[in-house]
């Protein structure tokens, strides 16, 4: 009986309640022409001969933002293979918040504004978020409703299929429950990471650290868990543990501005001010939105005794916060 119940749970977990759109696979994708958030006119015809991924989302929905992040991570690896991505939001949605989300999350997709919900209507979007994959012939190939735990696996598999990198049998194997069993550690790591974030936001740091450590153990290759853990160790003044967490995060993702900034903060806590300044300066040059990096640089220069330089860095950090109208990350010390 327990096995039967478990089987039903797995079935419900990995099977969407309904299709994401009203258009059947193999049907021509409805044409559209609409404005982007930067004022350009964009048409479906511009993507003729390419694989196009359309992501319908909302700014006030966490799973929409998670879908954006996951799609950004996966599709970035295919950008040189003829893959294009556009995201679509309703005209009534908060455009300033959308731009802030794109900035904070490093999303590089074209952002389209759906005037009068025409695109939503033509595609028959039923849930948020919805991801639609259109093949090179302009036909709807696949859709993904909402943001299931299997989102990254599905998107990666569908993209490989429309690019001809795998056949139908290989796609079925990729999406099979047996395959998903193998991905459970990553899913568990993400679940624990999100729990750690919630405890961090509530400033229950001991429990947040416990959840972050479990997330790292569940999937040691997930840099986000190590970055969060590093910032938590900075908060609790555990310099050696913070340094270890950030160094490993940098190894896993050398381009992570958060990991580099955290590494600089850990070096400050260790008293290695010169090395911290070196790391943070490099991070500030690479990061287009480095408010936290400037804050840490100000801290480093202040400890070094260079009050003028410290003041300059603190001023830059404040300017970034005011200009973009955002609060610092909940995992940072900059409050």
Phi and psi in degrees as a GROMACS rama.xvg file:
@    title "Ramachandran Plot"
@    xaxis  label "Phi"
@    yaxis  label "Psi"
@TYPE xy
-60.9576  -40.7224  UNK-2
-65.5039  -37.52  UNK-3
-64.2874  -45.3336  UNK-4
-62.1163  -43.6676  UNK-5
-61.7637  -39.9395  UNK-6
-62.4592  -40.6654  UNK-7
-65.2928  -39.3276  UNK-8
-61.7147  -46.3886  UNK-9
-62.4904  -41.4573  UNK-10
-60.7867  -45.2779  UNK-11
-66.5524  -34.6953  UNK-12
-68.3976  -38.0283  UNK-13
-104.322  1.1183  UNK-14
-112.419  121.561  UNK-15
-65.4328  149.396  UNK-16
-68.9237  -29.7191  UNK-17
-158.014  165.96  UNK-18
-65.9482  153.607  UNK-19
-75.8329  -31.3443  UNK-20
-134.485  167.204  UNK-21
-89.2306  -4.98077  UNK-22
-90.0226  132.229  UNK-23
-76.419  150.11  UNK-24
-60.0715  138.024  UNK-25
95.1087  -9.25382  UNK-26
-84.719  151.143  UNK-27
-61.3566  137.768  UNK-28
-71.7377  129.852  UNK-29
-57.6424  133.885  UNK-30
-71.2492  156.404  UNK-31
-154.389  153.554  UNK-32
-138.122  122.422  UNK-33
-151.399  170.551  UNK-34
-88.4127  147.842  UNK-35
-91.5001  170.426  UNK-36
-67.9074  -19.6668  UNK-37
-97.1987  14.6138  UNK-38
91.8448  0.604088  UNK-39
-82.9832  155.301  UNK-40
-97.953  125.059  UNK-41
-121.307  133.406  UNK-42
-121.87  153.407  UNK-43
-60.3564  -34.1455  UNK-44
-59.163  -24.2311  UNK-45
-65.4408  -19.1036  UNK-46
-103.358  15.6782  UNK-47
-58.6251  132.906  UNK-48
85.4629  1.71649  UNK-49
-122.663  160.413  UNK-50
-83.1699  127.773  UNK-51
-117.466  130.63  UNK-52
-108.392  124.275  UNK-53
-110.758  126.904  UNK-54
-117.904  110.244  UNK-55
-87.4793  128.893  UNK-56
-150.144  172.183  UNK-57
-132.56  144.176  UNK-58
-71.9056  -24.5181  UNK-59
-95.0167  17.7203  UNK-60
-125.94  119.206  UNK-61
-60.563  -41.6253  UNK-62
-68.427  -26.033  UNK-63
-64.624  -43.7638  UNK-64
-67.904  -37.723  UNK-65
-63.0372  -39.3285  UNK-66
-63.9685  -42.0817  UNK-67
-58.2537  -46.2597  UNK-68
-64.6268  -45.7978  UNK-69
-64.6308  -43.1262  UNK-70
-63.5534  -40.7745  UNK-71
-61.1038  -42.8274  UNK-72
-64.5  -45.4265  UNK-73
-75.1529  -47.5234  UNK-74
-73.0371  -20.033  UNK-75
-60.4542  -29.2231  UNK-76
-78.0296  -12.2037  UNK-77
-113.694  8.84018  UNK-78
-66.0117  -20.3592  UNK-79
-93.4715  9.51544  UNK-80
-115.804  24.2061  UNK-81
82.0619  23.9173  UNK-82
-97.1267  128.338  UNK-83
-119.048  150.454  UNK-84
-134.319  133.752  UNK-85
-130.02  145.948  UNK-86
-111.91  147.142  UNK-87
-125.52  130.042  UNK-88
-127.704  154.319  UNK-89
-69.1468  150.636  UNK-90
-60.9684  -30.4108  UNK-91
-81.0089  -9.71848  UNK-92
-72.2279  167.653  UNK-93
-80.6587  103.145  UNK-94
-69.186  -38.491  UNK-95
-63.4152  -40.8794  UNK-96
-66.7701  -37.2928  UNK-97
-60.9468  -45.2412  UNK-98
-63.5475  -37.8081  UNK-99
-64.2813  -42.7599  UNK-100
-62.3721  -44.2164  UNK-101
-61.465  -41.237  UNK-102
-65.921  -50.8968  UNK-103
-65.1669  -36.274  UNK-104
-94.4888  -2.19772  UNK-105
68.7265  32.8839  UNK-106
-83.0789  130.583  UNK-107
-111.469  14.2652  UNK-108
-73.8258  153.562  UNK-109
-65.7039  134.039  UNK-110
-109.831  111.448  UNK-111
-98.3246  146.147  UNK-112
-105.264  118.618  UNK-113
-88.0794  95.376  UNK-114
-67.9184  129.921  UNK-115
58.5178  22.6863  UNK-116
55.0429  32.8145  UNK-117
-69.0778  -42.6763  UNK-118
-67.9916  -43.565  UNK-119
-54.7882  -44.1483  UNK-120
-68.0321  -45.4784  UNK-121
-64.0802  -34.6605  UNK-122
-89.215  -11.7478  UNK-123
65.4122  45.5028  UNK-124
-65.2377  128.587  UNK-125
-108.695  -25.8986  UNK-126
-137.613  162.322  UNK-127
-119.727  137.838  UNK-128
-74.2034  167.63  UNK-129
-133.56  134.011  UNK-130
-115.198  125.793  UNK-131
-118.936  131.633  UNK-132
-109.854  122.265  UNK-133
-110.146  129.821  UNK-134
-81.448  -178.788  UNK-135
-67.5868  -18.3554  UNK-136
-89.4094  2.19298  UNK-137
81.1129  19.8582  UNK-138
-102.986  144.094  UNK-139
-68.1413  120.052  UNK-140
-96.899  -50.6432  UNK-141
-147.896  161.567  UNK-142
-142.059  152.794  UNK-143
-126.114  113.559  UNK-144
-78.9837  140.602  UNK-145
59.1352  -147.657  UNK-146
-136.335  75.7424  UNK-147
-69.0391  166.545  UNK-148
-59.8277  -24.9407  UNK-149
-91.1295  12.5146  UNK-150
-55.038  -51.1037  UNK-151
-64.2638  -40.2177  UNK-152
-62.7083  -45.2578  UNK-153
-64.6195  -48.0941  UNK-154
-61.5035  -44.2957  UNK-155
-62.1193  -43.4892  UNK-156
-65.163  -44.4862  UNK-157
-63.2373  -41.7075  UNK-158
-63.2302  -45.0736  UNK-159
-60.564  -37.658  UNK-160
-66.9774  -47.6536  UNK-161
-69.7164  -22.5536  UNK-162
-83.6326  -8.71038  UNK-163
83.0521  14.2026  UNK-164
-80.5836  -23.3302  UNK-165
-136.356  159.369  UNK-166
-98.8629  -177.121  UNK-167
-62.8081  -38.9441  UNK-168
-63.897  -40.5864  UNK-169
-68.5562  -34.8965  UNK-170
-65.0331  -43.5346  UNK-171
-61.681  -38.5972  UNK-172
-65.6106  -40.13  UNK-173
-61.2472  -38.6746  UNK-174
-94.9949  2.63702  UNK-175
-70.0268  152.658  UNK-176
-55.5114  -34.3807  UNK-177
-61.6618  -40.8935  UNK-178
-64.9028  -40.0242  UNK-179
-66.1509  -29.3411  UNK-180
-58.4194  -38.2998  UNK-181
-68.5177  -25.0764  UNK-182
-90.2913  -0.295705  UNK-183
-59.1023  -37.2556  UNK-184
-57.0767  -40.7804  UNK-185
-66.4904  -39.9499  UNK-186
-65.7356  -40.9145  UNK-187
-65.7272  -38.7875  UNK-188
-62.051  -41.6287  UNK-189
-65.1515  -40.8582  UNK-190
-61.9524  -45.7078  UNK-191
-66.986  -36.7888  UNK-192
-61.2684  -45.1806  UNK-193
-65.0218  -35.8823  UNK-194
-63.7483  -43.9159  UNK-195
-60.165  -39.2083  UNK-196
-62.1919  -43.0966  UNK-197
-64.4975  -41.7927  UNK-198
-67.9531  -32.6922  UNK-199
-64.9421  -44.6787  UNK-200
-61.2797  -31.2869  UNK-201
-87.3366  0.897052  UNK-202
60.8612  32.6088  UNK-203
-97.4046  77.74  UNK-204
-69.2139  -36.3397  UNK-205
-59.8436  -46.6917  UNK-206
-69.5782  -36.8162  UNK-207
-60.9712  -43.1443  UNK-208
-62.996  -42.4131  UNK-209
-59.1571  -45.3017  UNK-210
-67.2683  -39.5031  UNK-211
-65.3289  -40.2299  UNK-212
-63.1591  -42.5281  UNK-213
-64.2613  -36.4771  UNK-214
-63.7322  -44.0517  UNK-215
-60.7778  -43.1222  UNK-216
-66.0295  -34.7511  UNK-217
-69.0899  -37.7791  UNK-218
-145.505  90.7791  UNK-219
-62.9618  -14.2214  UNK-220
-94.129  8.79255  UNK-221
-95.598  104.153  UNK-222
-65.5508  -30.6965  UNK-223
-58.2551  -39.0604  UNK-224
-64.9735  -40.043  UNK-225
-70.3824  -35.9956  UNK-226
-64.218  -47.4023  UNK-227
-59.8322  -45.0087  UNK-228
-60.8438  -40.8261  UNK-229
-61.0818  -44.4056  UNK-230
-66.5765  -33.9719  UNK-231
-66.6094  -39.3447  UNK-232
-68.1468  -31.7826  UNK-233
-63.4746  -41.4724  UNK-234
-62.6038  -36.6468  UNK-235
-94.6327  9.40559  UNK-236
63.143  33.3508  UNK-237
-100.011  85.4056  UNK-238
-62.4411  -47.5914  UNK-239
-63.0013  -43.1396  UNK-240
-66.6409  -39.0468  UNK-241
-63.1817  -44.3454  UNK-242
-60.8429  -44.2361  UNK-243
-63.067  -42.8283  UNK-244
-64.0103  -44.614  UNK-245
-71.6505  -36.7844  UNK-246
-62.522  -41.7492  UNK-247
-67.2964  -37.8736  UNK-248
-62.9523  -40.2908  UNK-249
-65.2324  -38.2451  UNK-250
-61.0044  -42.2265  UNK-251
-72.4374  -36.5686  UNK-252
-141.671  84.8287  UNK-253
-60.2421  -20.5486  UNK-254
-92.8268  3.60641  UNK-255
-75.439  115.299  UNK-256
-67.0285  -35.8065  UNK-257
-63.9393  -41.8202  UNK-258
-64.8555  -41.4221  UNK-259
-66.3936  -41.8537  UNK-260
-64.347  -44.5769  UNK-261
-61.9645  -38.4338  UNK-262
-61.2625  -42.2741  UNK-263
-62.0179  -41.4125  UNK-264
-63.6201  -38.1239  UNK-265
-67.2039  -38.3858  UNK-266
-65.1795  -36.1672  UNK-267
-62.7481  -45.871  UNK-268
-62.2194  -31.0344  UNK-269
-79.721  -13.5174  UNK-270
92.9011  4.28572  UNK-271
-90.3083  74.2048  UNK-272
-67.4867  -44.0629  UNK-273
-60.5582  -44.5601  UNK-274
-65.9654  -36.9048  UNK-275
-61.828  -44.4566  UNK-276
-61.7563  -40.9543  UNK-277
-61.4036  -47.8653  UNK-278
-65.119  -43.511  UNK-279
-71.2749  -36.14  UNK-280
-62.4575  -42.2612  UNK-281
-63.5384  -40.0397  UNK-282
-65.9144  -38.6412  UNK-283
-68.4504  -32.2061  UNK-284
-72.2404  -34.3073  UNK-285
-84.0379  -21.9855  UNK-286
-96.6969  120.043  UNK-287
-73.153  -6.40588  UNK-288
-143.587  67.6297  UNK-289
-98.9173  45.1695  UNK-290
-60.8574  -41.3615  UNK-291
-69.9567  -35.6793  UNK-292
-62.6492  -43.2806  UNK-293
-63.0728  -37.1784  UNK-294
-61.1517  -46.6791  UNK-295
-66.2411  -36.0928  UNK-296
-63.0813  -41.8148  UNK-297
-59.0245  -42.0259  UNK-298
-61.71  -43.3548  UNK-299
-64.2809  -46.8417  UNK-300
-66.0365  -33.5694  UNK-301
-64.3628  -43.6033  UNK-302
-66.312  -30.4243  UNK-303
-76.8571  -14.8953  UNK-304
95.6912  3.42997  UNK-305
-92.9988  83.6432  UNK-306
-65.9258  -35.5914  UNK-307
-63.8511  -45.8331  UNK-308
-67.8622  -37.9794  UNK-309
-61.3438  -44.5715  UNK-310
-61.434  -40.5639  UNK-311
-61.6031  -43.898  UNK-312
-68.0549  -43.426  UNK-313
-60.9591  -39.3829  UNK-314
-63.3796  -42.0044  UNK-315
-63.1028  -40.0979  UNK-316
-61.9586  -44.4301  UNK-317
-65.7476  -41.2623  UNK-318
-60.4369  -40.8344  UNK-319
-62.5576  -42.4774  UNK-320
-65.8768  -43.0443  UNK-321
-69.9015  -44.5286  UNK-322
-61.1536  -41.5031  UNK-323
-92.315  -6.12267  UNK-324
55.1202  47.1152  UNK-325
-128.338  164.501  UNK-326
-97.9006  153.738  UNK-327
-62.1895  162.126  UNK-328
-58.8199  145.588  UNK-329
-67.0497  -14.8856  UNK-330
-94.7382  2.20839  UNK-331
-100.142  165.128  UNK-332
-82.5569  -13.7907  UNK-333
-79.2273  96.7788  UNK-334
